[in-house]
Amino acid sequence: MITTLLVTATVVVGVPAIVVWYQSASVIYTVQTAPTMDVALVLGTATDGSQPASYMKGRLNVAAALYKAGKASVILVSGSLTLDDAQPNDMMQTLVAAGVPATQIVRDFGGDDTYTSCMRARDMFGVRSVVVITQGFHLPRAVATCRLLNMQVVGVADNTPAHDWWWRGNQARELWNKATLMLDLLTHRKVGITERSDAVQRALHNR
């Protein structure tokens, strides 16, 4: 019985981890080495106590750096409409304060999780190639999600927050999140897209 449980746990946790590593390991870069992509996707994160606000600031700093380096022309900020009182609005304000023109920022208010953000970027906003930005512990899964949804993707991590207990806790949680990703992909989980948006394409024309 114990052996069966151990084998099952190894498969449930180990196989998704291997898949994520295989899909992401070769396409993670720094700001300096990242290839040029039209769109940067910044994934939202809570700043109300369930995650440090420094995580969000770090992601947005990376996005601004990519824009200023000419590595991305449009920044798509994806977050929850209910989390932190319309999270993408705050993300946009931070980017504008960092020198990114408002015309080059597109907000997605339906990005409730990583899978949903990637799906909406592809199916709602028509994004087919993207540089994904998030913390280092999260980036392999984020990149793998977009790749497994048949998007051309590279990733750039923010690793500036101290590797405190938040960081270590999230690293452990990623084991379960990778298994959940496989379930989402296998079941083709729907994300509730009701209409298409040409906001990204219009922003690209502003370059």
N, C-alpha and C positions, 0 to 999 in steps of 0.2 A: 504493500500500500504506500509506504513512504517512498519507495523507489519510483512508483508510478507518479506520485505527486511531484517529485523532483524532476523527473523527465518532462512532465507537462509544464512545469514552471519554466524549465530551461527553454522549451520550445516557444512558449507564449512570450517570454521576455527576450530570449536570445535571437530568435529569427528576425523579429522586427528590428532589433539593434543592428544586426548584420546588414539588413536591407538598407537601413538609413545610412549607415557608414558607407556602403558601396555607392549609393546614389549621391552622396555629398562630399566625400573626402577629396575628390580631385577638383572641385569647383568652389572652394572657399579661399578668399583672397583678403588682402588688406586694402585700404583706401588707395595706397600708392600702386599696387599691382593689379587692381581690379580692371577688367576690360570695360570699355565704354558700352553702356546699355541705354536705351531710350528712357526707361522707367526704373525708379527705385521704389520698392515697396517697404514701408516702415510699419511693422506690426505693433499694434497697441499693447499696452500692459497697464495693469491697475496701479494707481498711485495713492490709494486711500488707506494703506496699511497692509494690504495683502501682498504688495510688492513695494520696494523702495522707489521713491520718485526719481532717484538717480538712474534707474534702469531706463526710464523713458527719456530722460535728458541725454543719456549716452547714445541711445539709438538715433535721436534727432541730430546730435552733433555729427555722427557719422554720415547721415543723409546730407546735411549741409556741406560737409567736407567733400563728398562725392560730387555734389552739384557745382561747387566752386572749382573743383578740379576738372570739370567738363566730362565727368564720368557718367552723369545722368542728367537728362534734360527736364524730366518731370518727376515729382515726388508724390506718390500715392500713399496717403496716411490712412491706415485702416484700423478702426477701433469701434467700440460699442456706443450706441446712442444712449444707453442707460447707465453705462459705467462712467463714473467721474463726471457726470453731467455733460454728455456729448463730447467724449474724449477727442475726436478728430479736430474739433474747434481749437482746443488747447494746443494740440500738436501743430496745427497750422500757424497759430500765433507765435509759437516758439521758433518755428522755422523762419517766419517773416522777420522776427527780431534778430535772427542770425544772418540775415541778408539774402534769403531766398525770396524772389518775387512771388507775390500771392498768385499771379497768373500761372505759375509753374507748379502749383500745389493743388492736388485733387483730393477731396475728402470722401472716404467710404465709411458711412455710419453703421454698416451692418457686419463689421469684422469682429464677430464675437469670439472666434478662436482661430487658430492657425489654418486649419483646413478650410474654414469658411472664407477667410481673407484671401487665400490663394484661389479658391473657386470663383469668388466674386471678381477678383482681378482679371481672371481669364474670361469668364462668361458674361459678366455685367459690363466691364470696362474694356474688353477686347484686348487685354495685354497678353502677348505671346512670349515676350522675352523680358526678363526683369532681373535686377539685383535686389536681393532680399536682405534686410537689415534687422538684426536683433542681437541679444546677448549670445556669447559663445556657447553656453550650455544648451541653448535653444536652437541655434542656427542649423546644425545638421538636420534636425527634423523638419525645420521650415523649408530648407532647400530641397530635401527629399520629397516633401509634400508637393511642391510645385513641379518638380521633375516627374513625379509619378502621375501628375495631372497633365503630362505632355507639354509642359512649358520649358522654354530655354531659360535657364536660371543659373546665376552665380550668387554667392553669399559673401557678405562682409560683416564681421562681428564687432560688437562693442564689448571690450573686456576691461573697461576702466573701473567699474565699481569693485570695491574690495571683495575678495572671495570669502565673504562672511557666511553666517549660517543660512541666510536667505539663498545665497548662491549654492551652497552644498545641498540644501533641501530641494532646490529646483533640479539639480543634477540627478538626485535620486528619483524625483517625480517623473523625469524624462523617460525612465524605463517603462513606466506604465503608459505614458503619453505616446510612445512609439508603438506600443501594442494597440492602443486606441486608433492610431492613424491607420494601421493595417485593416482594422474593422471598418473604418469609414470608407476606405478605398474598396474593400471587398463588397460592401453593401451599397456602394454608390450613394452615400448619404446626401440628401438634398439640402440646399442651403437657402431656399426661399427667395430666389431672384424673380422679381415681378416685371422688371423692365430693363432694357439696355441703356447704357449711358455713353455718350461720345465725349465726355469731359476730358479724358486722357488724350484723345486724338486732337481735340481743339487746343489743349495746352501744348501739344507737340508742335502745332502750327505757329505757336507764339515764339518759338526759339529764335 
